Amino acid sequence: MRLILGSGSPRRREILSYFSLDFEQINSCFDEDAVIFQGDPFAHASILAEGKAISLAALYPEAAILTADTIVYLNGKIYGKPKDEREAFQTLQELEGKCHSVFTSIALWKDGSIWTGGEETKVFFAPLSDTQIQRYLKAHHFADKAGGYAIQLAGSLIVKKIDGCFYNVMGLPIHTANELFKKIGIDLWDHLQ
């Protein structure tokens, strides 16, 4: 079975590579900016993940296609990938010292059927000074990350604790992905390395 990871994310590729699955990574051309946030962060992430899967299914109808979308959410506002360093700085200022939610929705498309699932993780940020935020943004690439940060590496300085799945914050909650994979006869327990 041809398996496509429909994402440009190196973190999603890394997580799926923990298993001995043959897969290709192909980014979707789905226009995420065309989807207006309606107030429900999980529903929003689900619409985006499904849209990515369906857009790739039109090009690769014989494949199984796994897509995902991750958003950061606080006080009725979603934080996607920052457009520039100024926006990333403002985002981290708004998140510092607070607890926000990270929602990842996954979609799996195969033979005209689509299955979805997702997770929420609570992320507690440490208090951060403007200088610390600037130093973080100078040292780490932020443009391809929801909320402008990564939980791994130097993210360990800004993330005080989490409640939920670590891999959800990285962008691919693997337990949820495995539940979807079982729908098409793949069990990640059979692909341990």
C-alpha positions as CSV (number, residue, x, y, z in Angstrom):
1,M,0.0,0.0,0.0
2,R,1.3,3.4,-0.9
3,L,1.3,5.7,2.2
4,I,1.7,9.4,1.9
5,L,2.3,11.8,4.8
6,G,0.6,14.9,3.6
7,S,2.7,17.4,5.4
8,G,5.8,19.4,4.9
9,S,6.6,19.2,8.7
10,P,10.0,17.7,9.5
11,R,8.7,16.9,13.0
12,R,5.8,14.8,11.6
13,R,8.2,13.0,9.4
14,E,10.5,12.4,12.4
15,I,7.7,11.0,14.5
16,L,6.3,8.7,11.7
17,S,9.9,7.5,11.1
18,Y,10.0,6.0,14.6
19,F,8.2,3.1,12.9
20,S,9.3,0.8,10.0
21,L,6.7,2.1,7.6
22,D,7.4,3.0,4.0
23,F,5.9,6.4,3.4
24,E,6.4,9.4,1.1
25,Q,6.2,13.0,2.4
26,I,4.2,15.2,0.1
27,N,3.0,18.7,1.1
28,S,-0.6,19.6,0.4
29,C,-1.5,22.6,-1.6
30,F,-4.7,23.2,0.4
31,D,-5.3,26.9,1.1
32,E,-5.5,27.0,4.9
33,D,-6.0,30.7,5.0
34,A,-9.3,30.4,3.1
35,V,-10.8,28.6,6.1
36,I,-12.3,31.1,8.6
37,F,-12.1,30.3,12.3
38,Q,-15.7,29.8,13.6
39,G,-14.8,29.6,17.4
40,D,-14.2,25.9,17.8
41,P,-10.5,25.1,17.7
42,F,-10.8,21.4,17.3
43,A,-13.4,21.7,14.5
44,H,-11.1,24.2,12.8
45,A,-8.1,21.9,13.0
46,S,-10.3,19.0,11.7
47,I,-11.5,21.0,8.7
48,L,-7.9,21.9,7.8
49,A,-6.6,18.3,8.2
50,E,-9.5,16.9,6.1
51,G,-9.0,19.6,3.4
52,K,-5.4,18.7,3.1
53,A,-6.2,15.0,2.8
54,I,-8.9,15.5,0.2
55,S,-6.7,17.8,-1.9
56,L,-4.0,15.2,-2.0
57,A,-6.5,12.4,-2.7
58,A,-7.4,14.1,-5.9
59,L,-3.8,13.7,-7.1
60,Y,-3.0,10.3,-5.5
61,P,-6.3,8.4,-5.4
62,E,-4.6,5.0,-5.0
63,A,-2.7,6.0,-1.9
64,A,-3.5,6.1,1.8
65,I,-3.0,9.7,2.9
66,L,-2.3,10.9,6.5
67,T,-2.6,14.6,7.2
68,A,-2.7,16.7,10.3
69,D,-3.2,20.2,11.5
70,T,-2.0,21.7,14.8
71,I,-3.2,25.0,16.3
72,V,-2.5,26.8,19.5
73,Y,-5.5,28.3,21.3
74,L,-5.9,30.7,24.1
75,N,-8.9,32.9,25.2
76,G,-10.9,32.5,22.0
77,K,-8.0,33.1,19.7
78,I,-6.0,30.7,17.5
79,Y,-2.4,31.1,16.9
80,G,-1.1,29.6,13.6
81,K,2.3,29.9,12.1
82,P,3.6,33.4,12.5
83,K,4.2,35.4,9.4
84,D,7.3,37.1,10.7
85,E,9.4,37.6,13.8
86,R,7.3,40.5,15.0
87,E,4.2,38.3,15.0
88,A,6.1,35.5,16.7
89,F,7.3,37.9,19.4
90,Q,3.7,39.1,20.0
91,T,2.4,35.6,20.2
92,L,5.0,34.5,22.7
93,Q,4.3,37.6,24.8
94,E,0.6,36.7,24.9
95,L,1.4,33.0,25.8
96,E,4.1,33.6,28.4
97,G,3.2,32.7,32.0
98,K,-0.1,31.2,30.9
99,C,-1.7,27.9,30.1
100,H,-2.8,27.4,26.5
101,S,-4.2,24.5,24.5
102,V,-2.7,22.7,21.6
103,F,-5.1,20.9,19.3
104,T,-4.0,18.5,16.6
105,S,-6.5,16.9,14.3
106,I,-5.5,14.0,12.0
107,A,-7.2,12.8,8.9
108,L,-6.6,9.5,7.1
109,W,-8.0,9.1,3.6
110,K,-8.2,5.8,1.8
111,D,-10.4,4.6,-1.1
112,G,-12.9,7.4,-0.8
113,S,-13.3,7.1,3.0
114,I,-11.9,9.5,5.5
115,W,-11.4,9.0,9.2
116,T,-10.5,11.8,11.7
117,G,-9.3,12.0,15.3
118,G,-7.4,14.4,17.5
119,E,-6.1,15.4,20.8
120,E,-5.8,18.4,23.1
121,T,-2.8,19.1,25.2
122,K,-2.6,21.8,27.9
123,V,0.8,23.6,27.7
124,F,2.0,25.8,30.6
125,F,4.5,28.4,29.7
126,A,7.0,29.8,32.2
127,P,7.1,33.5,32.7
128,L,9.3,35.0,30.0
129,S,10.9,38.4,29.7
130,D,11.0,40.3,26.4
131,T,14.7,39.6,26.2
132,Q,14.2,35.9,26.7
133,I,11.6,35.8,24.0
134,Q,13.9,37.7,21.6
135,R,16.8,35.3,22.4
136,Y,14.6,32.3,21.7
137,L,13.4,33.7,18.4
138,K,16.9,34.5,17.3
139,A,18.2,31.0,18.2
140,H,15.3,28.9,16.8
141,H,13.3,28.7,13.6
142,F,9.7,29.7,14.4
143,A,8.0,30.3,11.0
144,D,6.7,26.8,10.5
145,K,5.4,26.2,14.0
146,A,1.9,26.9,15.4
147,G,2.3,29.5,18.1
148,G,5.8,30.3,17.0
149,Y,7.5,27.7,19.3
150,A,8.6,24.1,19.5
151,I,8.2,22.1,22.7
152,Q,11.5,20.2,22.0
153,L,15.1,21.5,22.2
154,A,15.2,25.0,23.7
155,G,11.4,24.9,24.0
156,S,12.3,23.1,27.3
157,L,13.1,26.6,28.7
158,I,9.8,28.1,27.8
159,V,7.5,25.2,28.5
160,K,7.1,24.7,32.2
161,K,4.9,21.6,32.0
162,I,2.2,19.9,29.9
163,D,-1.0,18.0,30.6
164,G,-1.5,15.6,27.7
165,C,0.4,14.1,24.8
166,F,3.9,15.5,24.1
167,Y,3.7,14.3,20.5
168,N,0.5,16.2,20.0
169,V,2.4,19.4,20.7
170,M,5.1,18.3,18.2
171,G,2.3,17.9,15.6
172,L,1.4,14.2,15.4
173,P,-0.2,12.4,18.4
174,I,0.9,8.9,17.6
175,H,-1.6,7.0,19.7
176,T,-4.4,8.8,17.8
177,A,-2.7,8.1,14.4
178,N,-2.4,4.4,15.3
179,E,-6.1,4.2,16.0
180,L,-6.8,5.7,12.5
181,F,-4.2,3.4,10.8
182,K,-6.0,0.4,12.3
183,K,-9.0,1.3,10.1
184,I,-6.9,0.5,7.0
185,G,-5.1,-2.6,8.5
186,I,-1.9,-1.0,9.8
187,D,-1.0,-1.4,13.5
188,L,2.1,0.5,14.5
189,W,2.8,-2.2,17.1
190,D,3.7,-4.4,14.1
191,H,6.2,-1.7,12.9
192,L,8.4,-1.2,15.9
193,Q,12.1,-0.7,15.1
